[in-house]
Amino acid sequence: MAELLNQYNEDSIRSLDWREHIRLRPGMYIGKLGDGSSVDDGIYVLVKEVVDNCIDEFAMGQGKRIELKIAEGEVSVRDYGRGIPLGKVVDVVSKINTGAKYDSKAFQKSVGLNGVGTKAVNALSKYFKVASFREGRTKVAEFEQGILTKEHKETDTTMANGTMVVFRPDDTVFRNYHFLHEYLENQVWNYCFLNAGLQINFNGRNYISKNGLLDLLTRKTNAESLRYPIIHLKGDDIEVAVTHNGDYGEDIYSFVNGQHTTQGGTHHGAFREAYVKAIRDFYKKDYDASDVRQSICAAVAVKVQEPVFESQTKTKLGSQYVFEGGPSMKSFIGDFLNKELNNFLHKNPAIADALKKRIEQSERERKELSGIRKLANERAKKANLHNKKLRDCRIHFNDDVPAKNKEEFQQKKWESTVFITEGDSASGSITKSRNVESQAVFSLRGKPLNCYGLTKKVVYENEEFNLLQHALNIEEGLDGLRYNNIVIATDADVDGMHIRLLIMTFFLQFFPDLVRGNHIYILQTPLFRVRNKQKTIYCYSDEERQRAIHEIGSKAEITRFKGLGEISPEEFARFIGDDIRKDPVLISQDTQIQKLLEYYMGKNTPARQVFIIDNLRVEKDLAEELGVELAEA
C-alpha cells in the first residue's frame, strides 16, 4: 500500500480545464467560501466580480445606470454599457484569460485585469446566464457549473445596449449561504461614492452620490461627533476625505480603481505615513504618529494603471508605482497631501485650530496612560507565559503566508477564530471540540465590567480586559490582529445575554474598528435536540423544534439546552465546524456609538424603561403564541 501511495509517474500528472480548476481551488479565485455571515465571504465576491465589469464600463463613459437584484439566493446584474461583442459572449465568460482589459487603451485603469472574474462566477454557479444587447441585436448563453447548456442564436431586440448576468451560487460549494442586506448595501454605496454620478438601482431603491468620498465620510460619521468639518481634497487620479471624531482607533477606507481594498496595501500605508508628515510639516511640530492618527476617519482613493493585487480577490494592493515609470505610491500620495492639505489648512484656520486641539488631546491622553500601560504590559507578559485564560491556536490572522501551500494557509488565516466564553464548563466543551489549527478559546471569569463612559485607562487597570487586548494583539491598532473572527459564545439565558452585552460594550467603547471591520460575531448554539433512534435534529429556535417534532414523530425525545456546558464536546464539534452559525455584530452607518451605548448601557433612563415596557413579553403571551397550555399553580 505504501508503495502505491508513493508512486510518482505519468499517471500522477493530471491536467484540469478552467472550470475544474476553479471548482477544485475556489480560494485562489474568490478567497474564502463562507455562508454569507462575513463581509469577505465568497458569495459577495461573486457579486462584486460581475458588478466590477459594469463599473469599468461606466469609467469608460459608457452607461450611467446599473440594476442589481438579489432575491431568494439569485443575483441579476444589468448595465447599460456597450454590451459584450456578440461573437464573444460565450468566450468572455468561459475561456480563461479572455477579455478586453489586456488592451490598456480600452480599459486604462480598470479593476478586473486578469480575465478571470466572470469565469469564476460561472464555474461556481449552479445556474449562470449571460445576455448581451448590442445595436439592436442580442445573444444569450446559459451554463450550469460552468458547462454550456444552451447557446441561443442571435436575434433582434429593442432592448438598450448593455449586458445582463443572472446567476445562482452553487449550494454544494457555498453551503447554507445567505446574502445579508447590510453588506450588499454597503458595497453598493461604495461603488456610488467612488463613481460620482453613477446610479445603482438595488432591489428597487436608487443609490447615487454627487460628492464622492465626502458623501462616504458623511455617511460613515455623525456630524455631532466630528471635531471639525470633513476635509475633502481632489486631484488627478487621487481623492481624499479626512476628519477626526471622538472614538478610539483609526478608521481609514482605501480604494483602488473603484475597488475597496479591505486589507489595505501600498496606498493605504502611504496615506498613513504621508498624512502624519503633512501634519508635522504644517504645524512645525514633531507629533507622535499615533496622536495624529488617533480618532481619524478618512478615505483615500487612487487610480492606478494596471494595478497589481496580492490575490485575485483584489483586497490588498501590491503596486509600488502609480504607472510604469511614474512616481512611487509613497511619493505620489505624499506630494499631493503636502500641497493640498497644507493649502486647505492655511485657508481654513478654524479647522486647523480644531485639528491641532484634537491631536494635542490625544497626546495628553497617551501620556496619562503611559505609566499604567507599562505596568499592565509587564503583568500581561508574565501572565502570557502561563495564560490559563487563552487556549491558543497554531495559525493566526497576522501570520505571514508561506511560499508553499499559499491558498490552504490563507484559508486558515481567514478562518482564524477566538471564542470568548464564560465559565470553565463552556470553555472546556469548546476547547475539546475546536480545531486547534485555527480556533482559540479565551475564558472569562464571571461578568466583565460595564465600561460604558470609562476611559481607556480601565483597559489596563482591569486584568481581564488587558489580557483580552493582548490576546487579540490590538493595543496599537488592527494591523496585528491575531484572529479574523472574534466570536462571543455565551449561554442563551439572561446572564449569558448580559455578559454578551458587556463584551460588546467593551469593543464598541474602546475598539470600534473591530466592529466596523466586521470581526465581531455572536455564536448561535442549538436550544433543542430532537431525536429518535434513527435521527437527531438540532434546533436553534422553537419554530425549528416544531418542524423537527413533525418530521421525527410523536415519540421524539426532546432535550432543552440551557447552557453551553450541557452540550458534550462531541456534539459541540458540529456547531463550530463547517456548519457554524454565527451572527455578525453590525452597526448601521448612521449609528452614533456613544448614544447607542448610553441608551442601552448607561443609567436607567425613562426612555429605556418605556422601551422595555412596550416590548415586554410575559409567559402567558408566549404560551398563547406557541399554543401551549400553562399548568395551574
Secondary structure, DSSP 8 states (H G I E B T S, - for coil): -HHHHT--SGGG-----HHHHHHH-THHHHS----SSSTTSHHHHHHHHHHHHHHHHHHTT--SEEEEEEETTEEEEEE-SS---GGGHHHHHHSTT-SSTTSTTT-TT-S--SS-HHHHHHHTEEEEEEEEEETTEEEEEEEETTEEEEE---EE--S-SEEEEEEEE-TTTSTT----HHHHHHHHHHHHHHSTT-EEEETTEEEE-SSTHHHHHHHHS-GGG-SS--EEEEETTEEEEEEE-SSSS-EEEEEETTEE-TT-BHHHHHHHHHHHHHHHHHHTS---HHHHHTTEEEEEEE--SS--BSSTT--SB--SBSSTTS-BHHHHHHHHHHHHHHHHHHH-HHHHHHHHHHHHHHHHHHHHHHHHHHHHHHHHHHHHHT-TTEE--S--TTS---SSSHHHHHHHHHH-EEEEEESHHHHHHHHHHS-TTTEEEEEE-SS----TT--THHHHHSHHHHHHHHHHT-TT-GGG-S-SEEEEE--SSHHHHHHHHHHHHHHHHH-HHHHHTT-EEEE---SEEEE-SS-EEEESSHHHHHHHHHHH-TT-EEEE--SGGGS-HHHHHHHSSTT--EEE----TT--HHHHHHHHHSS--HHHHHHHHHH---HHHHHHHHT------
